[in-house]
Amino acid sequence: MKNKFGIDFDGVISDSRAVKQQIVQEKFGVKIPLDLTGYEAVMKNGFITNDQYQELAVLMYESEIVMETKPVTGAVETIGVLRQSFDITIITSRTQIGVGLAKRWCEINGLKDIGVVGTNRQEKTQALEGFEYFIDDSLKKLIPLIGLVPNLYLFSWPYNADEEVPAGIERVWSWKELGNKLEL
């Protein structure tokens, strides 16, 4: 039986930075640097309000605009290799509408037949029970999983680079680095 490997969608498989940047510019008239489009970086720098970010999130995660995002470099290829050794499931905070869009995006981008589970913006603890591995770009979403999922990885971007990673979570900067750590 293969070990279960969970992968977050937004910011790990789908690179939503450029689309977020475009939406914020068009909708709110604010230019956010590409590398500071993650929630924590946006809030820390005061680019937009929390309410505006939530509006952005609905647009990003529950509309067709997600189809404009590109795969994170190396994601599709590495997941293809991971599938040979692991039972892969995408675990996302998206709502059911967003899950359907993520499934379509995956099919279009060469990730057919991968399960997608949405937690409806809730913690991922229940969805990840019994998983051995999980990777997310949000440290806030990984911390509650310490002790539940043995192998946790923070997929790093400049927007989360200054966050201190606690014991029980390992930082990786690329899919290639993750593959090397897993000896793929």
N, C-alpha and C positions, 0 to 999 in steps of 0.2 A: 504494500500500500504506500502511495506517495505521500510525503509531507505536504501539508497545506500552506500555501504561500499567498498572502493577501497583498494587494497593490492598490494604493490610492490612485484615483484617476487624474484629477486636476492638479497640475504642477509636477506630476510624476510620469504619467503617460502622455497626457495632452499638455502642450506648452501654451498656456492661455495668456501669457504676459503681454504680447503685442496687441491682442484683441482687447484685453482690459485697458491697456494704455489708450487705445483708439476710442473706446466707449467713454472713458473718463474725460478725454479731450472734447469729444462731441457733445456729451450730455451735460458736463459740469464746467467746461471751459478751462480745465486744469491739465497741464502737461506733467505727467508722472514719468520719471526716468524708468526705462524698461526694466532695470534690475531692482526696482523698488515697488513692484506692483502687488506683492503679497500683503495680506491683511495687516499683519503686525507692522510692517514697514510703512504702509500707508497711514495707519493710525499714529505711529511714532512721529512721523514727519508732518502730520496734519494736512495732508494733501486734500482730503475730503473728510466729511463727517462719517460716523458709524452708520447713520441712516442712509447716507448716500452710498456707502459701500454695500449695505444690504440690498439697495436698489440695483447696484451693479451686479451683485451675486445672482439675483433673480434673472437679470438679462443674460448673464454668462451661463448659468447652469440650468435654466429652464426655457431656453429659446434656441432657435436654429443657429444662432450665432456661434455656438460651440463647433459647428461644422467648419468654421473658418480657422480653427486652431490647427496647429501642426503637431506632429508627434515630437516628444522630447527626443533629442539626439540619442540614438542607440536603444530606445525603448522597445520598438517593435522587434528588432533583431534579438535583443537579449531575452525578451519574454518568449520568443520562439524557442530559444535554447532552454530556458527555464522549464517550459512545458514538458520537455523530455524527462525531467527528474522530479517535478513538483506538480501538485494539483493547484492550478492558478485560479484565483477569484479576485475580481476588482471589488474593493470595499470602499464606497464613497459616501460622503455626507449628503449627497444629492437626494432630492425628493423623487417620487416615482416618475414624474415627468422627466426629470433630469436623467434618471436611470435609462429610460427609453432612448433618449438622445445619446447618451454615452455608449449604449449598445450599438446604435447605428454608426456612430463615429468609429468604434472599434472595427466593425465589419468593413467599412469603407477604407480603413487604414491598415488592413491586413491582420487584424486580431479577431478572427472569426471564432465562434464557439467558446468564448470565455464568459463565464458567469459574471454578472454585475449585480451587486447587492447595494441598495441604498439605505442609509440610516435615518433619512428624513431630518437632517441637521442635528441629530443626536450623537452622543458618544458612540464610538465603534466597538465598545467592549463586548456587547452581546453578539454582534456579528462576527467577532474574531475568536470566540471561544473555540478551542481545539486547533487553532492555527499555530504553526511553528515559526512562521516568518511573517513580517509585515513591514512595508515601506511607505512613508508618507512625507510630504514636504512641510507639514505643520507639527512643530514640537508640541504645541498645546494638545494636539490630538493623539500624540504618541505617549505622553507622560502617563495617562490613566491605564495604559496597556502594560506598563512595567510590572513584571511578575505574572502576567496573564499570557503574553506571547513571548517566548524565550529569546527570539532574535528580532530586534527592532532596529530599523534603519531610518535616519533622517536624510531625505534627499535634499541636498543643499543647493541653494541659489544665493546670489548676493543679498536677497531680501531676508534670508534667515541666517546669514553667515555669522552675525554677532551674537546669536543666541547660544548660551552655555548649555551644552548637551550633558545631561546627567548620566550616571552609571546606569547601565541597562539599555542604553540606546547608542548606536554607532552612526556617525556621520559618514555619508558617501557623497561624492561630488559628481558622479556620472554613473550611467548604466554600466560602462566598461569597468569602473572601479568595483561596483557591486558584483559583477560577474567574476572578477578576479578574487574577491573575498570569498565567494561561494565556490571557487575553483572550477568554474564552468569551462 
